[in-house]
């Protein structure tokens, strides 16, 4: 479902993560952009309850739109390569599917699409990528466990009072780009722009795309990192975006920092996303963008707030905190 609230209204914790955690509703995907909207997924049996809860906390100007019958499709690893991300999106175009949300983790890129388009989307992925574990879509589908088996594996996986994660890592000196583009361009122009960004030697550690509510547009936000010897490539990035997306008005914020928490499969236990959001809000750290998907939580913050963010997250989660790494911008 997609939720939208005008900037200045209740923060993400009060509107979304707190009420869902209080109702013990798990999130299988969450993508958020500061001051505007988020896309989130729950198990189908919890969808109606989640929608009612979100609507009751959306405020008078807030909107909530539920999209039933969807599936999350993921590809990994992508190694932050723009060409891999672009090819993944172009594969979806070949399946003639509608994207209901896009989110990345350090290892995976995931998309929310209609369940009816799942088989065709997987077939398109096999036409564009080689998978060492599966020779065909048929082999892939045969290897997937039934939903009830997945549920049995994850029930009661996380019961500790302090949530354990494998590692908290950060990356500095990133550029954060944001823009609004037409829905039709997410599958074409944006995918080709990603390919050109790869030719610049850039990597993309973070990417989310959120559909509009009642409009045919997408909000896209992604970070770029470059090689130290490359110098500032902001003008080149802007040129590429405008070449493939002539109606877009890219906005750049620099420098920003990225943080990733590896290990918490937040879909297995309610409240993990809220634990993170609540900690950052109490520390007065501005959350610019957030992606919770697969088994990682990734976020973008202002670089000057990195020390405070790492301190509060290190005190909130049980995990080693790696020192900041300077981005290969």
DOGU-445799 format. One record per residue (C-alpha): x, y, z; chain; residue number from 1. Coordinates in pm, 1 decimal. Layout:
// residues N
+----------+----------+----------+------+-----+
|        u |        v |        w | unit | pos |
+----------+----------+----------+------+-----+
|        X |        Y |        Z |    A | NUM |
...
+----------+----------+----------+------+-----+
***
This chain:
// residues 329
+----------+----------+----------+------+-----+
|        u |        v |        w | unit | pos |
+----------+----------+----------+------+-----+
|      0.0 |      0.0 |      0.0 |    A |   1 |
|    101.4 |    361.8 |    -52.8 |    A |   2 |
|     72.6 |    623.0 |    221.5 |    A |   3 |
|    117.3 |    996.2 |    179.1 |    A |   4 |
|    121.1 |   1280.3 |    430.0 |    A |   5 |
|    195.6 |   1649.8 |    369.4 |    A |   6 |
|    531.2 |   1767.7 |    495.6 |    A |   7 |
|    514.5 |   1898.6 |    850.3 |    A |   8 |
|    246.5 |   1657.3 |    968.0 |    A |   9 |
|    316.1 |   1367.1 |   1205.2 |    A |  10 |
|    655.7 |   1195.5 |   1152.7 |    A |  11 |
|    699.6 |    846.7 |   1010.4 |    A |  12 |
|    706.5 |    683.0 |   1352.6 |    A |  13 |
|    376.9 |    827.0 |   1472.8 |    A |  14 |
|    197.2 |    779.6 |   1138.7 |    A |  15 |
|    321.5 |    440.8 |   1028.3 |    A |  16 |
|    572.4 |    232.5 |   1220.1 |    A |  17 |
|    444.1 |    284.9 |   1576.6 |    A |  18 |
|     76.7 |    198.5 |   1516.4 |    A |  19 |
|    168.2 |   -104.0 |   1304.7 |    A |  20 |
|    415.3 |   -228.8 |   1565.2 |    A |  21 |
|    156.4 |   -178.1 |   1840.2 |    A |  22 |
|    -84.3 |   -392.8 |   1639.3 |    A |  23 |
|    188.1 |   -657.4 |   1588.1 |    A |  24 |
|    176.2 |   -625.9 |   1208.7 |    A |  25 |
|    491.4 |   -731.8 |   1026.5 |    A |  26 |
|    631.6 |   -530.3 |    737.9 |    A |  27 |
|    779.8 |   -726.6 |    449.8 |    A |  28 |
|    889.1 |   -409.8 |    267.2 |    A |  29 |
|    905.5 |    -42.6 |    356.4 |    A |  30 |
|   1033.8 |    241.1 |    136.6 |    A |  31 |
|   1006.0 |    599.6 |    260.6 |    A |  32 |
|   1096.8 |    946.6 |    137.9 |    A |  33 |
|   1109.5 |   1232.1 |    386.5 |    A |  34 |
|    816.7 |   1468.8 |    388.9 |    A |  35 |
|    603.2 |   1292.9 |    136.2 |    A |  36 |
|    520.4 |    925.0 |    113.5 |    A |  37 |
|    601.6 |    561.8 |    171.4 |    A |  38 |
|    526.6 |    222.6 |     19.6 |    A |  39 |
|    486.9 |    -73.5 |    252.4 |    A |  40 |
|    389.3 |   -437.6 |    222.3 |    A |  41 |
|    232.3 |   -675.3 |    471.6 |    A |  42 |
|    106.6 |  -1030.6 |    451.7 |    A |  43 |
|   -224.0 |  -1037.4 |    263.8 |    A |  44 |
|   -421.7 |  -1141.3 |    571.8 |    A |  45 |
|   -299.1 |   -829.0 |    754.8 |    A |  46 |
|   -355.3 |   -587.0 |    465.6 |    A |  47 |
|   -703.3 |   -465.4 |    551.8 |    A |  48 |
|   -616.8 |   -411.4 |    918.3 |    A |  49 |
|   -296.8 |   -227.5 |    824.9 |    A |  50 |
|   -483.5 |     -2.6 |    583.2 |    A |  51 |
|   -741.1 |     89.6 |    845.8 |    A |  52 |
|   -469.4 |    166.4 |   1100.1 |    A |  53 |
|   -271.0 |    383.0 |    859.1 |    A |  54 |
|   -579.7 |    574.7 |    749.1 |    A |  55 |
|   -669.9 |    651.0 |   1110.6 |    A |  56 |
|   -322.6 |    801.8 |   1166.8 |    A |  57 |
|   -286.7 |    975.8 |    829.8 |    A |  58 |
|   -435.6 |   1307.4 |    940.0 |    A |  59 |
|   -694.2 |   1516.8 |    756.7 |    A |  60 |
|   -476.0 |   1567.8 |    448.8 |    A |  61 |
|   -313.6 |   1225.6 |    444.2 |    A |  62 |
|   -396.5 |    952.8 |    193.8 |    A |  63 |
|   -370.1 |    575.1 |    202.7 |    A |  64 |
|   -417.1 |    347.7 |    -97.1 |    A |  65 |
|   -418.1 |    -31.9 |    -73.1 |    A |  66 |
|   -315.0 |   -253.2 |   -363.4 |    A |  67 |
|   -416.7 |   -616.4 |   -297.7 |    A |  68 |
|   -278.9 |   -916.3 |   -482.5 |    A |  69 |
|     85.7 |   -813.7 |   -509.0 |    A |  70 |
|    415.9 |   -997.3 |   -480.7 |    A |  71 |
|    772.6 |   -887.4 |   -400.5 |    A |  72 |
|   1026.8 |   -995.0 |   -662.0 |    A |  73 |
|   1397.1 |   -958.0 |   -583.4 |    A |  74 |
|   1727.9 |   -989.9 |   -768.6 |    A |  75 |
|   2068.4 |  -1028.4 |   -602.7 |    A |  76 |
|   2351.7 |   -957.8 |   -591.9 |    A |  77 |
|   2369.0 |   -630.9 |   -785.4 |    A |  78 |
|   2697.4 |   -495.1 |   -639.5 |    A |  79 |
|   2556.4 |   -140.6 |   -658.4 |    A |  80 |
|   2601.5 |   -150.6 |  -1036.9 |    A |  81 |
|   2370.7 |     90.0 |  -1224.0 |    A |  82 |
|   2365.1 |   -132.6 |  -1532.8 |    A |  83 |
|   2234.0 |   -428.4 |  -1331.1 |    A |  84 |
|   1965.5 |   -211.4 |  -1172.4 |    A |  85 |
|   1869.3 |    -70.8 |  -1512.6 |    A |  86 |
|   1852.0 |   -414.4 |  -1674.9 |    A |  87 |
|   1633.1 |   -538.2 |  -1389.7 |    A |  88 |
|   1388.3 |   -252.9 |  -1449.9 |    A |  89 |
|   1391.8 |   -304.5 |  -1829.2 |    A |  90 |
|   1305.2 |   -670.7 |  -1769.8 |    A |  91 |
|    989.6 |   -555.3 |  -1595.1 |    A |  92 |
|    905.6 |   -341.9 |  -1897.2 |    A |  93 |
|    927.8 |   -653.6 |  -2113.2 |    A |  94 |
|    675.2 |   -821.2 |  -1884.7 |    A |  95 |
|    441.1 |   -522.7 |  -1932.2 |    A |  96 |
|    395.2 |   -498.1 |  -1558.9 |    A |  97 |
|    308.1 |   -201.5 |  -1338.4 |    A |  98 |
|    552.8 |   -115.9 |  -1062.0 |    A |  99 |
|    390.1 |    -50.2 |   -725.6 |    A | 100 |
|    720.3 |     21.8 |   -550.6 |    A | 101 |
|   1094.8 |    -26.7 |   -586.1 |    A | 102 |
|   1351.0 |    -63.1 |   -306.5 |    A | 103 |
|   1715.1 |   -167.1 |   -280.4 |    A | 104 |
|   1937.5 |   -316.4 |    -15.4 |    A | 105 |
|   2318.6 |   -348.4 |    -30.3 |    A | 106 |
|   2274.3 |   -687.9 |   -195.2 |    A | 107 |
|   1930.5 |   -693.3 |   -360.3 |    A | 108 |
|   1693.9 |   -488.6 |   -571.6 |    A | 109 |
|   1325.0 |   -563.3 |   -512.2 |    A | 110 |
|   1003.8 |   -459.8 |   -682.3 |    A | 111 |
|    636.6 |   -482.4 |   -588.7 |    A | 112 |
|    423.6 |   -600.8 |   -880.1 |    A | 113 |
|     88.9 |   -768.9 |   -937.1 |    A | 114 |
|     85.6 |  -1140.3 |   -851.2 |    A | 115 |
|    -66.3 |  -1204.6 |  -1192.7 |    A | 116 |
|    252.2 |  -1073.6 |  -1356.9 |    A | 117 |
|    497.7 |  -1273.9 |  -1145.6 |    A | 118 |
|    555.7 |  -1561.0 |  -1389.3 |    A | 119 |
|    601.3 |  -1332.3 |  -1688.2 |    A | 120 |
|    839.1 |  -1106.0 |  -1494.7 |    A | 121 |
|   1053.0 |  -1402.6 |  -1389.6 |    A | 122 |
|   1064.2 |  -1525.0 |  -1750.0 |    A | 123 |
|   1189.8 |  -1182.5 |  -1858.2 |    A | 124 |
|   1458.8 |  -1186.9 |  -1590.5 |    A | 125 |
|   1586.4 |  -1519.5 |  -1722.9 |    A | 126 |
|   1613.1 |  -1361.7 |  -2067.7 |    A | 127 |
|   1834.2 |  -1081.6 |  -1935.2 |    A | 128 |
|   2034.9 |  -1254.3 |  -1660.4 |    A | 129 |
|   2216.0 |  -1584.4 |  -1606.2 |    A | 130 |
|   2138.9 |  -1759.4 |  -1277.5 |    A | 131 |
|   2390.5 |  -2025.5 |  -1176.4 |    A | 132 |
|   2143.8 |  -2208.1 |   -951.1 |    A | 133 |
|   1860.9 |  -2233.0 |  -1203.9 |    A | 134 |
|   1865.3 |  -2298.2 |  -1577.6 |    A | 135 |
|   1505.3 |  -2197.7 |  -1638.8 |    A | 136 |
|   1204.5 |  -2029.3 |  -1477.3 |    A | 137 |
|   1054.6 |  -2376.6 |  -1436.2 |    A | 138 |
|   1347.0 |  -2485.3 |  -1216.9 |    A | 139 |
|   1322.2 |  -2163.2 |  -1020.2 |    A | 140 |
|    952.6 |  -2203.2 |   -940.5 |    A | 141 |
|    997.8 |  -2572.4 |   -854.5 |    A | 142 |
|   1257.9 |  -2479.5 |   -592.7 |    A | 143 |
|   1039.1 |  -2225.7 |   -413.1 |    A | 144 |
|    898.6 |  -2349.9 |    -79.4 |    A | 145 |
|    525.3 |  -2316.2 |    -18.6 |    A | 146 |
|    419.8 |  -2006.8 |    181.3 |    A | 147 |
|    320.9 |  -2211.5 |    487.2 |    A | 148 |
|    670.8 |  -2361.1 |    505.3 |    A | 149 |
|    828.6 |  -2015.5 |    497.1 |    A | 150 |
|    598.2 |  -1906.8 |    777.9 |    A | 151 |
|    698.3 |  -2205.6 |    991.5 |    A | 152 |
|   1065.0 |  -2118.9 |    949.5 |    A | 153 |
|   1032.8 |  -1759.1 |   1061.4 |    A | 154 |
|    782.9 |  -1783.5 |   1348.6 |    A | 155 |
|    952.3 |  -1694.2 |   1676.9 |    A | 156 |
|   1284.1 |  -1627.9 |   1504.3 |    A | 157 |
|   1326.4 |  -1295.1 |   1686.1 |    A | 158 |
|   1224.7 |  -1290.1 |   2049.3 |    A | 159 |
|   1514.6 |  -1103.7 |   2210.0 |    A | 160 |
|   1441.9 |   -774.5 |   2383.0 |    A | 161 |
|   1741.5 |   -610.5 |   2214.9 |    A | 162 |
|   1733.6 |   -683.3 |   1842.3 |    A | 163 |
|   2050.0 |   -848.2 |   1715.0 |    A | 164 |
|   2194.1 |   -762.4 |   1375.5 |    A | 165 |
|   2511.0 |   -881.3 |   1208.1 |    A | 166 |
|   2666.8 |   -542.9 |   1143.5 |    A | 167 |
|   2594.8 |   -171.5 |   1119.2 |    A | 168 |
|   2797.4 |     -8.6 |    841.2 |    A | 169 |
|   2808.2 |    344.0 |    705.1 |    A | 170 |
|   2932.6 |    521.0 |    394.9 |    A | 171 |
|   3013.5 |    889.6 |    364.5 |    A | 172 |
|   3042.6 |   1146.0 |     85.0 |    A | 173 |
|   2743.8 |   1028.1 |   -116.2 |    A | 174 |
|   2522.2 |   1238.9 |   -341.6 |    A | 175 |
|   2146.3 |   1198.5 |   -298.2 |    A | 176 |
|   1933.7 |   1260.0 |   -606.8 |    A | 177 |
|   1558.3 |   1302.1 |   -613.3 |    A | 178 |
|   1304.8 |   1372.9 |   -885.1 |    A | 179 |
|    948.4 |   1320.1 |   -996.0 |    A | 180 |
|    899.4 |   1135.0 |  -1324.7 |    A | 181 |
|    603.6 |   1006.6 |  -1523.3 |    A | 182 |
|    503.4 |    647.7 |  -1448.4 |    A | 183 |
|    576.6 |    541.8 |  -1805.4 |    A | 184 |
|    936.1 |    666.2 |  -1773.0 |    A | 185 |
|   1024.4 |    445.4 |  -1475.6 |    A | 186 |
|   1043.2 |    142.0 |  -1708.5 |    A | 187 |
|   1219.1 |    310.9 |  -1998.6 |    A | 188 |
|   1394.6 |    644.2 |  -1954.8 |    A | 189 |
|   1508.2 |    582.8 |  -1598.4 |    A | 190 |
|   1638.4 |    235.4 |  -1681.9 |    A | 191 |
|   1848.5 |    370.6 |  -1968.5 |    A | 192 |
|   1972.0 |    658.3 |  -1750.7 |    A | 193 |
|   2100.1 |    404.0 |  -1498.7 |    A | 194 |
|   2299.1 |    230.3 |  -1772.4 |    A | 195 |
|   2465.0 |    560.3 |  -1869.6 |    A | 196 |
|   2545.8 |    638.2 |  -1506.1 |    A | 197 |
|   2734.6 |    309.6 |  -1492.9 |    A | 198 |
|   2950.1 |    420.3 |  -1784.2 |    A | 199 |
|   3061.5 |    715.0 |  -1570.4 |    A | 200 |
|   3205.3 |    467.9 |  -1320.8 |    A | 201 |
|   2939.8 |    550.4 |  -1061.4 |    A | 202 |
|   2783.5 |    304.5 |   -820.9 |    A | 203 |
|   2436.9 |    332.6 |   -666.9 |    A | 204 |
|   2431.6 |    221.4 |   -302.8 |    A | 205 |
|   2067.5 |    325.0 |   -247.4 |    A | 206 |
|   1752.1 |    339.9 |   -460.7 |    A | 207 |
|   1378.6 |    371.5 |   -393.4 |    A | 208 |
|   1087.7 |    457.3 |   -622.9 |    A | 209 |
|    737.8 |    529.4 |   -494.3 |    A | 210 |
|    422.4 |    571.3 |   -704.1 |    A | 211 |
|    194.8 |    870.1 |   -671.3 |    A | 212 |
|   -148.5 |    862.6 |   -517.2 |    A | 213 |
|   -407.8 |    937.6 |   -783.7 |    A | 214 |
|   -138.9 |   1060.5 |  -1024.4 |    A | 215 |
|     69.2 |    898.0 |  -1296.8 |    A | 216 |
|    405.2 |    986.2 |  -1153.2 |    A | 217 |
|    681.9 |    834.3 |   -945.8 |    A | 218 |
|    908.0 |    982.7 |   -683.0 |    A | 219 |
|   1257.0 |    843.3 |   -733.5 |    A | 220 |
|   1548.5 |    884.8 |   -495.9 |    A | 221 |
|   1893.6 |    730.8 |   -527.9 |    A | 222 |
|   2245.8 |    790.1 |   -404.5 |    A | 223 |
|   2560.5 |    787.9 |   -615.2 |    A | 224 |
|   2920.8 |    717.6 |   -524.3 |    A | 225 |
|   3219.2 |    783.5 |   -745.0 |    A | 226 |
|   3586.9 |    698.4 |   -760.1 |    A | 227 |
|   3798.0 |    948.7 |   -559.4 |    A | 228 |
|   3998.8 |   1048.0 |   -867.9 |    A | 229 |
|   3688.6 |   1123.3 |  -1072.8 |    A | 230 |
|   3609.5 |   1460.2 |   -914.9 |    A | 231 |
|   3261.2 |   1608.3 |   -890.7 |    A | 232 |
|   3037.2 |   1443.5 |  -1150.0 |    A | 233 |
|   2716.3 |   1618.6 |  -1050.7 |    A | 234 |
|   2686.8 |   1803.2 |  -1381.5 |    A | 235 |
|   2730.2 |   1480.6 |  -1577.5 |    A | 236 |
|   2467.9 |   1300.4 |  -1371.0 |    A | 237 |
|   2222.9 |   1585.2 |  -1425.2 |    A | 238 |
|   2292.9 |   1582.0 |  -1800.0 |    A | 239 |
|   2224.7 |   1207.7 |  -1824.4 |    A | 240 |
|   1902.8 |   1231.4 |  -1627.0 |    A | 241 |
|   1773.3 |   1515.1 |  -1841.5 |    A | 242 |
|   1877.0 |   1333.4 |  -2160.2 |    A | 243 |
|   1662.1 |   1029.4 |  -2081.3 |    A | 244 |
|   1402.6 |   1209.1 |  -1867.8 |    A | 245 |
|   1363.0 |   1551.7 |  -2033.3 |    A | 246 |
|   1065.9 |   1653.2 |  -1819.1 |    A | 247 |
|   1240.1 |   1577.7 |  -1490.0 |    A | 248 |
|   1394.7 |   1834.6 |  -1256.2 |    A | 249 |
|   1662.5 |   1644.4 |  -1063.1 |    A | 250 |
|   1751.0 |   1776.8 |   -719.4 |    A | 251 |
|   2086.4 |   1697.7 |   -560.6 |    A | 252 |
|   2178.7 |   1696.0 |   -192.1 |    A | 253 |
|   2545.2 |   1652.0 |   -103.7 |    A | 254 |
|   2718.4 |   1526.9 |     96.0 |    A | 255 |
|   2497.0 |   1267.4 |    260.3 |    A | 256 |
|   2576.4 |    945.9 |    441.9 |    A | 257 |
|   2428.6 |    600.4 |    410.7 |    A | 258 |
|   2382.2 |    346.9 |    690.4 |    A | 259 |
|   2290.7 |    -20.0 |    649.9 |    A | 260 |
|   2189.3 |   -269.5 |    914.9 |    A | 261 |
|   2252.2 |   -623.1 |    795.9 |    A | 262 |
|   2067.8 |   -918.4 |    939.1 |    A | 263 |
|   1724.5 |   -818.3 |   1069.7 |    A | 264 |
|   1464.8 |   -977.0 |    847.8 |    A | 265 |
|   1205.6 |   -727.5 |    966.8 |    A | 266 |
|    927.2 |   -924.1 |    798.9 |    A | 267 |
|    983.6 |  -1201.8 |   1052.1 |    A | 268 |
|    912.0 |   -987.1 |   1352.9 |    A | 269 |
|    694.7 |   -681.3 |   1396.9 |    A | 270 |
|    848.3 |   -362.3 |   1529.9 |    A | 271 |
|   1202.2 |   -376.3 |   1391.5 |    A | 272 |
|   1150.4 |    -85.1 |   1152.3 |    A | 273 |
|    985.7 |    113.6 |   1430.3 |    A | 274 |
|   1276.8 |     47.2 |   1665.7 |    A | 275 |
|   1508.0 |    209.3 |   1411.4 |    A | 276 |
|   1276.8 |    499.7 |   1326.7 |    A | 277 |
|   1203.7 |    575.5 |   1692.3 |    A | 278 |
|   1574.0 |    576.6 |   1782.5 |    A | 279 |
|   1659.6 |    821.3 |   1504.4 |    A | 280 |
|   1367.6 |   1050.5 |   1586.4 |    A | 281 |
|   1468.1 |   1065.0 |   1954.5 |    A | 282 |
|   1824.5 |   1151.5 |   1850.0 |    A | 283 |
|   1683.1 |   1422.4 |   1618.3 |    A | 284 |
|   1845.3 |   1263.8 |   1314.4 |    A | 285 |
|   1669.5 |   1358.6 |    990.6 |    A | 286 |
|   1572.4 |   1052.1 |    791.1 |    A | 287 |
|   1598.5 |   1157.2 |    426.4 |    A | 288 |
|   1516.2 |    819.2 |    274.3 |    A | 289 |
|   1464.6 |    464.7 |    396.8 |    A | 290 |
|   1457.1 |    120.4 |    237.7 |    A | 291 |
|   1368.2 |   -195.9 |    429.2 |    A | 292 |
|   1376.8 |   -501.5 |    207.7 |    A | 293 |
|   1498.4 |   -863.0 |    211.7 |    A | 294 |
|   1728.5 |   -882.2 |    516.1 |    A | 295 |
|   1866.4 |   -528.4 |    538.7 |    A | 296 |
|   1758.5 |   -181.8 |    641.5 |    A | 297 |
|   1924.1 |    104.3 |    453.9 |    A | 298 |
|   1886.7 |    475.0 |    519.7 |    A | 299 |
|   2020.0 |    806.9 |    398.4 |    A | 300 |
|   2084.7 |   1093.0 |    642.3 |    A | 301 |
|   2263.7 |   1426.9 |    645.6 |    A | 302 |
|   2634.5 |   1362.1 |    675.1 |    A | 303 |
|   2678.3 |   1593.2 |    972.1 |    A | 304 |
|   2434.1 |   1375.4 |   1167.6 |    A | 305 |
|   2621.4 |   1049.9 |   1104.8 |    A | 306 |
|   2801.1 |   1034.3 |   1440.1 |    A | 307 |
|   2476.9 |   1083.3 |   1632.6 |    A | 308 |
|   2300.9 |    822.7 |   1420.6 |    A | 309 |
|   2570.8 |    559.6 |   1467.5 |    A | 310 |
|   2576.7 |    624.2 |   1841.7 |    A | 311 |
|   2202.6 |    582.4 |   1889.9 |    A | 312 |
|   2178.1 |    280.4 |   1659.9 |    A | 313 |
|   2473.0 |    114.6 |   1833.2 |    A | 314 |
|   2296.6 |    164.2 |   2165.5 |    A | 315 |
|   1961.6 |     43.6 |   2029.5 |    A | 316 |
|   2064.0 |   -271.0 |   1840.3 |    A | 317 |
|   2300.9 |   -545.3 |   1950.1 |    A | 318 |
|   2558.5 |   -534.6 |   1674.3 |    A | 319 |
|   2915.8 |   -428.3 |   1597.4 |    A | 320 |
|   2935.8 |    -83.8 |   1439.4 |    A | 321 |
|   3189.2 |    -46.9 |   1160.1 |    A | 322 |
|   3357.8 |    288.3 |   1116.0 |    A | 323 |
|   3248.0 |    509.5 |    826.6 |    A | 324 |
|   3394.0 |    429.7 |    485.1 |    A | 325 |
|   3451.4 |    706.0 |    234.7 |    A | 326 |
|   3240.2 |    645.9 |    -72.3 |    A | 327 |
|   3392.8 |    575.2 |   -408.8 |    A | 328 |
|   3201.0 |    861.3 |   -558.6 |    A | 329 |
+----------+----------+----------+------+-----+
***
